[in-house]
Each structure stands twice: as C-alpha cells, then as structure tokens.
Amino acid sequence: MAAISSLRSLGHEERLTLTGHLTELRARLVVCALALAVLFAGCLWQSRPLLDVLNRPLSTVSTAGSGLPGRADSPAVRSALARSGQAFEQLSRSTTLSAADRRAAGAAAGSLAAATRQLSARRAPKPITIGLGEPFSTSITVAFAFALLLGLPLLLWEAWAFLAPAVAPADRRAVRPLLALAPLLLVAGVAFAYLVVLPPAVRFLQGFNHGAFDALVQARDYYHFELVTMLALGAIFQIPVVILVLGRAGLLSASTLRAKRRYAIVALAILAALLPGTDPVTTVLEMIPLIALYELSIVLLRTSERRLRRRPA
C-alpha cells in the first residue's frame, strides 16, 4: 500500500532507476486490479439486471409456434385449454344440469379462460442452461465483461500515466485528446452493437427457416456472441484514433486515405465479414459504421494536418 500512496505524475525531465520504474508499474497494476475487483464484485452482485439487459435483444424474436409440444405454454396446450373452457361455458348454460353443476361448470370455464390468458401473455424469452455449473460460469463471465468495460477508462489512464514521462510535452498535448476520444468511441461502438446490430441479427438468426426447428437459445453461446460482437465493434470504433496516431507519426496522410478509398472499402467489407456474426444482416450492419469511421478519420486527419501547418516551427 505504501507503493500505491507514492504514485505521482512524473515530469519529462525526471529520471528513475529500473527499480523505480518497476515499483511504479507494480503500484499501477495493483490499482487496476483493485478497481477491477471492486467493479467485478458490484457487477456480480447485480448480475440479474445485467443478464436482463443482455436478454433484451431476444425479445425482438417472435416466439409464436416455437414452443415445444410438451411445454405448458406451447400453442397446442393453449388451444386445448381454450377449447375446454368453451365446453365448460356451454355446460354452465345447459338446462339439464342442476344449479350447483352449472355454477361449477361456470367456475371451471372462468379458471380455464384465466389460465389461457396467462399462458398467451408474452413472456420475455430467456436463454437456457444445460450444464450443472453453466449458470454460475455464465454469470461470472458476464460480470467480468461488464467490469472490464466500466473500468477501461481507468486502465487507459493508468497506462498513460506510466508512459507519459517518456513523451515530450508537445506530444503530450497531442495525445491527450486521443485519450479522451478512445473511451467515447469504445462506448459508441458497444452501444451501436447493442442497439443497432444485435436486435436484427438475433431476429434473423433465430427466425431463419422459422417453423422447421424448436429454437432454444443456450445461454453460454448467446452471451458469448453478444459480448464478442460488442467488444469487436468497440475495438473497431478505435479506427479514427489509430489513423490519427499514424498521421501524427507521419505514416499516413488525408490525401493518401482519399486516394485509396476504393481499396479501403473492399478491405473494410472483408473485415466486416470476419467480425462475429456470419449472417448477411450482421455483416451489412457492421460494414456501415466502418465506412463512416473511415470517412470521419479522413476529416479528423485533415484537420490535424492543417493545425500542424499553422503551428510555428
């Protein structure tokens, strides 16, 4: 704990021994580990709401006709209950029965009608687990993924604080906006995947050849697909940051990006096909932001080049 309390920002002119650098690195790793542990504990505590958030794209899938024949909420069972309720309703109006029997038939008809309405009510679909330890392992994986996402700004800041003393002050001013831009783009990529890509992708994959299968979604595969898709798009949204860094290093220019636009579009299409989700819906939805980010990178790089030209030598 003494090493953590001694953390401070170092100047560019300050020099540390190898032991000092290792001590600082250990302290920053301890801070990151403690922060992730706290976030992981909180996410595991709130794992049920987090799982409900991940289950929401499944609500866009039509469940009509997808119930198993033996399940109480299958269409066949609901139809049988409705027919039984109608039969009891007719018996309750029969004149050949006693008043007590008509009242009993009417009560049975009301109970069957209520059961039919309850089974017909749309329930939020949830994935299934087929292993003894799958609920525990899946909850752990989801909690760690959310903890890593929430703790990423701190991880980036600690990495920058360790590397900043080796960067010249003028270059620090150029890097700081990128440090602020990277988490924002990551959040934008994750939000785009969750709100735009996942609902139609899940709907397409689950609804393909509808009626030929009793579609049951396994929790482990479903959450893995969601988390990997969100992580991949969050990483892909860092394209402007990478291009700005390469431009700052003199390896790329806005004119080069404009001249190679056609080749870049082909490369982005191949990259979209390699991302999670091999269906055409997911591929197209992932390709659209890639092209938009490429065009945004050209604008940002051109703006950066203009500022550099106006800056005195």
C-alpha positions in Angstrom: 0.0 0.0 0.0 2.9 2.3 0.5 3.8 2.0 -3.2 0.3 3.0 -4.1 0.3 6.1 -1.9 3.6 7.2 -3.5 2.1 7.3 -7.1 2.5 10.8 -8.6 2.8 12.3 -12.0 6.5 12.5 -13.2 7.9 15.2 -15.3 9.6 14.7 -18.7 13.0 15.6 -17.2 12.8 13.4 -14.1 14.7 10.1 -14.2 14.0 6.9 -12.3 16.1 3.8 -11.9 14.9 0.5 -13.2 13.8 -0.4 -9.7 11.8 2.8 -9.5 10.1 2.1 -12.8 9.2 -1.5 -11.7 7.9 -0.2 -8.4 5.7 2.4 -10.2 4.5 -0.3 -12.7 3.6 -2.7 -9.8 1.7 0.1 -8.0 -0.4 1.0 -11.0 -1.1 -2.7 -11.7 -2.3 -3.0 -8.1 -4.6 0.0 -8.5 -6.0 -1.5 -11.7 -6.5 -4.9 -10.1 -8.2 -3.4 -7.0 -10.5 -1.3 -9.2 -11.4 -4.3 -11.4 -12.1 -6.4 -8.3 -14.5 -3.8 -6.8 -16.3 -3.4 -10.2 -16.4 -7.2 -10.6 -18.0 -7.6 -7.2 -20.6 -5.0 -7.9 -21.4 -6.4 -11.4 -21.7 -9.9 -9.9 -24.0 -8.6 -7.2 -26.1 -7.0 -9.9 -25.8 -9.9 -12.4 -29.5 -10.4 -12.7 -30.2 -6.9 -14.1 -27.1 -7.2 -16.4 -28.4 -10.6 -17.7 -31.8 -9.0 -18.3 -30.1 -6.3 -20.3 -28.4 -8.9 -22.5 -31.6 -10.8 -22.8 -33.4 -7.8 -24.3 -32.4 -8.5 -28.0 -34.2 -11.8 -27.6 -37.5 -10.0 -27.0 -37.5 -9.0 -30.7 -37.7 -12.6 -31.8 -41.2 -13.9 -32.4 -42.0 -16.9 -30.2 -45.2 -17.9 -31.9 -45.1 -21.6 -32.8 -41.7 -22.1 -31.2 -42.8 -23.8 -28.0 -42.1 -27.4 -27.5 -45.2 -29.8 -27.7 -44.8 -30.9 -24.1 -44.5 -27.4 -22.6 -47.4 -25.8 -20.8 -47.0 -22.6 -22.8 -46.9 -24.3 -26.3 -49.6 -23.4 -28.8 -51.2 -26.9 -28.6 -51.7 -26.7 -24.9 -53.1 -23.2 -25.1 -55.6 -24.3 -27.8 -56.7 -27.3 -25.8 -57.3 -25.1 -22.7 -59.3 -22.7 -24.8 -61.5 -25.5 -26.2 -62.0 -27.0 -22.7 -63.1 -23.5 -21.4 -65.6 -23.2 -24.2 -67.0 -26.6 -23.4 -67.4 -25.8 -19.7 -69.0 -22.5 -20.7 -71.6 -24.3 -22.7 -72.2 -26.7 -19.8 -72.8 -23.8 -17.5 -75.7 -22.7 -19.7 -77.3 -26.2 -20.0 -80.8 -26.6 -18.7 -80.4 -30.3 -18.0 -77.9 -29.8 -15.2 -78.6 -28.7 -11.7 -77.9 -25.2 -10.5 -74.9 -26.4 -8.5 -73.4 -28.2 -11.5 -73.9 -25.1 -13.7 -72.1 -23.0 -11.2 -69.3 -25.5 -11.0 -69.0 -25.5 -14.8 -69.0 -21.7 -14.9 -66.2 -21.6 -12.3 -64.2 -24.1 -14.3 -64.8 -22.1 -17.5 -63.5 -18.9 -15.8 -60.4 -20.7 -14.4 -59.5 -22.1 -17.8 -60.0 -18.8 -19.5 -57.7 -17.1 -17.0 -55.1 -19.8 -17.5 -55.3 -19.4 -21.3 -54.8 -15.6 -21.0 -51.9 -16.1 -18.7 -50.2 -18.6 -21.0 -50.9 -16.4 -24.0 -49.3 -13.3 -22.4 -45.9 -12.7 -24.0 -43.1 -13.6 -21.6 -39.6 -12.1 -22.0 -37.6 -15.0 -23.6 -34.6 -16.2 -21.7 -31.7 -18.5 -22.8 -31.5 -21.9 -21.3 -28.6 -23.6 -19.5 -27.9 -27.3 -20.0 -24.9 -27.8 -17.6 -24.8 -28.0 -13.9 -22.3 -25.2 -13.5 -23.3 -23.1 -16.5 -25.5 -20.6 -14.6 -22.5 -19.9 -12.3 -19.8 -19.7 -15.0 -22.0 -17.6 -17.3 -22.8 -15.1 -14.6 -19.1 -14.9 -13.8 -18.2 -14.2 -17.4 -20.9 -11.6 -17.9 -19.9 -9.8 -14.6 -16.2 -9.7 -15.6 -17.0 -8.4 -19.1 -19.1 -5.5 -17.7 -16.4 -4.8 -15.0 -13.8 -4.6 -17.7 -15.9 -2.3 -19.8 -16.6 0.0 -16.9 -13.0 0.0 -15.7 -11.5 0.7 -19.1 -11.2 4.5 -18.7 -9.1 3.9 -15.5 -7.0 1.3 -17.2 -6.2 3.7 -20.1 -5.4 6.5 -17.7 -3.0 4.4 -15.6 -1.3 3.2 -18.8 -0.9 6.7 -20.0 0.3 7.9 -16.6 3.1 5.3 -16.7 4.1 6.1 -20.3 3.6 9.9 -20.2 7.1 10.8 -18.7 8.7 9.4 -21.8 6.7 11.6 -24.1 7.7 15.2 -24.8 5.4 17.9 -23.5 4.4 19.0 -27.0 3.5 15.4 -27.9 1.5 15.0 -24.7 -0.8 17.8 -25.8 -1.5 15.9 -29.0 -2.1 12.6 -27.2 -4.5 13.9 -24.5 -7.4 14.4 -26.9 -6.9 10.9 -28.2 -7.1 9.6 -24.7 -10.5 11.3 -24.3 -11.7 10.2 -27.7 -10.8 6.5 -27.3 -13.3 5.7 -24.4 -16.0 7.7 -26.1 -15.5 5.7 -29.3 -15.5 2.5 -27.4 -18.8 3.3 -25.7 -20.2 4.4 -29.0 -19.2 1.1 -30.6 -20.7 -1.0 -27.8 -23.9 1.0 -27.9 -24.1 0.7 -31.7 -23.6 -3.1 -31.4 -26.3 -3.5 -28.7 -28.9 -1.1 -30.1 -28.5 -1.5 -33.9 -26.6 -4.7 -34.7 -27.8 -7.3 -32.2 -31.6 -7.0 -32.4 -31.9 -7.6 -36.2 -29.0 -10.1 -36.1 -30.7 -12.2 -33.3 -34.0 -11.9 -35.1 -32.6 -13.0 -38.4 -30.6 -15.9 -36.9 -33.4 -17.2 -34.7 -36.2 -16.6 -37.3 -34.3 -18.2 -40.2 -36.3 -21.2 -41.6 -38.9 -20.5 -38.9 -41.2 -23.4 -38.1 -38.7 -26.1 -39.0 -37.0 -26.1 -35.6 -37.9 -25.8 -32.0 -35.5 -22.9 -31.4 -33.9 -22.9 -28.0 -31.0 -20.5 -27.2 -28.2 -21.7 -25.0 -27.1 -19.1 -22.5 -23.3 -19.6 -22.9 -23.3 -19.3 -26.7 -25.8 -16.5 -26.8 -23.9 -14.3 -24.3 -20.6 -15.1 -25.9 -22.0 -14.0 -29.3 -23.3 -10.7 -27.7 -20.2 -9.9 -25.7 -17.8 -10.7 -28.6 -19.8 -8.6 -31.0 -19.9 -5.6 -28.7 -16.2 -5.9 -27.9 -15.3 -6.3 -31.6 -17.3 -3.2 -32.6 -15.9 -1.3 -29.6 -12.4 -2.1 -30.9 -13.3 -1.3 -34.5 -14.6 2.1 -33.5 -11.0 2.9 -32.5 -10.1 3.3 -36.2 -10.0 7.1 -36.1 -7.7 7.0 -33.1 -5.3 4.6 -34.8 -5.3 6.7 -38.0 -4.7 9.9 -36.1 -1.7 8.3 -34.3 -0.3 7.1 -37.7 -0.8 10.5 -39.2 0.9 12.2 -36.3 3.8 9.8 -36.8 4.0 10.8 -40.5 3.0 7.4 -41.8 -0.4 8.4 -43.2 -2.0 11.5 -44.7 -5.5 12.5 -45.5 -4.7 12.7 -49.3 -3.5 9.0 -49.1 -6.7 7.9 -47.4 -8.8 9.7 -50.1 -6.8 8.2 -52.9 -7.0 4.7 -51.5 -10.7 4.9 -50.7 -11.9 2.2 -53.1 -9.3 -0.3 -51.8 -10.2 0.6 -48.2 -13.9 -0.1 -48.8 -13.0 -3.6 -50.1 -10.8 -4.2 -47.1 -13.5 -2.9 -44.7 -16.0 -5.3 -46.3 -13.6 -8.2 -45.7 -13.1 -7.0 -42.1 -16.9 -6.9 -41.6 -17.2 -10.4 -42.9 -14.6 -11.6 -40.4 -16.3 -10.0 -37.4 -18.7 -12.1 -35.2 -21.9 -13.0 -37.0 -21.6 -14.6 -40.4 -25.1 -13.8 -41.5 -25.6 -11.1 -44.1 -27.7 -8.8 -41.8 -24.9 -8.6 -39.2 -22.2 -8.1 -41.9 -24.0 -5.2 -43.5 -24.8 -3.5 -40.2 -21.2 -3.8 -39.2 -19.8 -2.6 -42.5 -21.8 0.7 -42.4 -20.1 2.2 -39.4 -16.7 1.0 -40.7 -17.1 3.1 -43.8 -18.4 6.1 -41.8 -15.4 5.8 -39.4 -13.1 5.8 -42.3 -14.6 9.0 -43.7 -14.5 10.5 -40.2 -10.8 9.6 -40.0 -10.1 11.5 -43.2 -11.8 14.6 -41.8 -10.0 14.4 -38.5 -6.6 13.8 -40.0 -7.1 16.7 -42.5 -8.0 19.0 -39.6 -4.9 17.8 -37.7 -2.7 18.4 -40.7 -4.0 22.0 -41.0 -3.3 22.7 -37.4 0.2 21.4 -37.7 0.9 23.5 -40.8 -0.3 26.6 -38.9 1.9 25.9 -35.9 5.2 27.7 -35.9 8.4 25.6 -36.2 
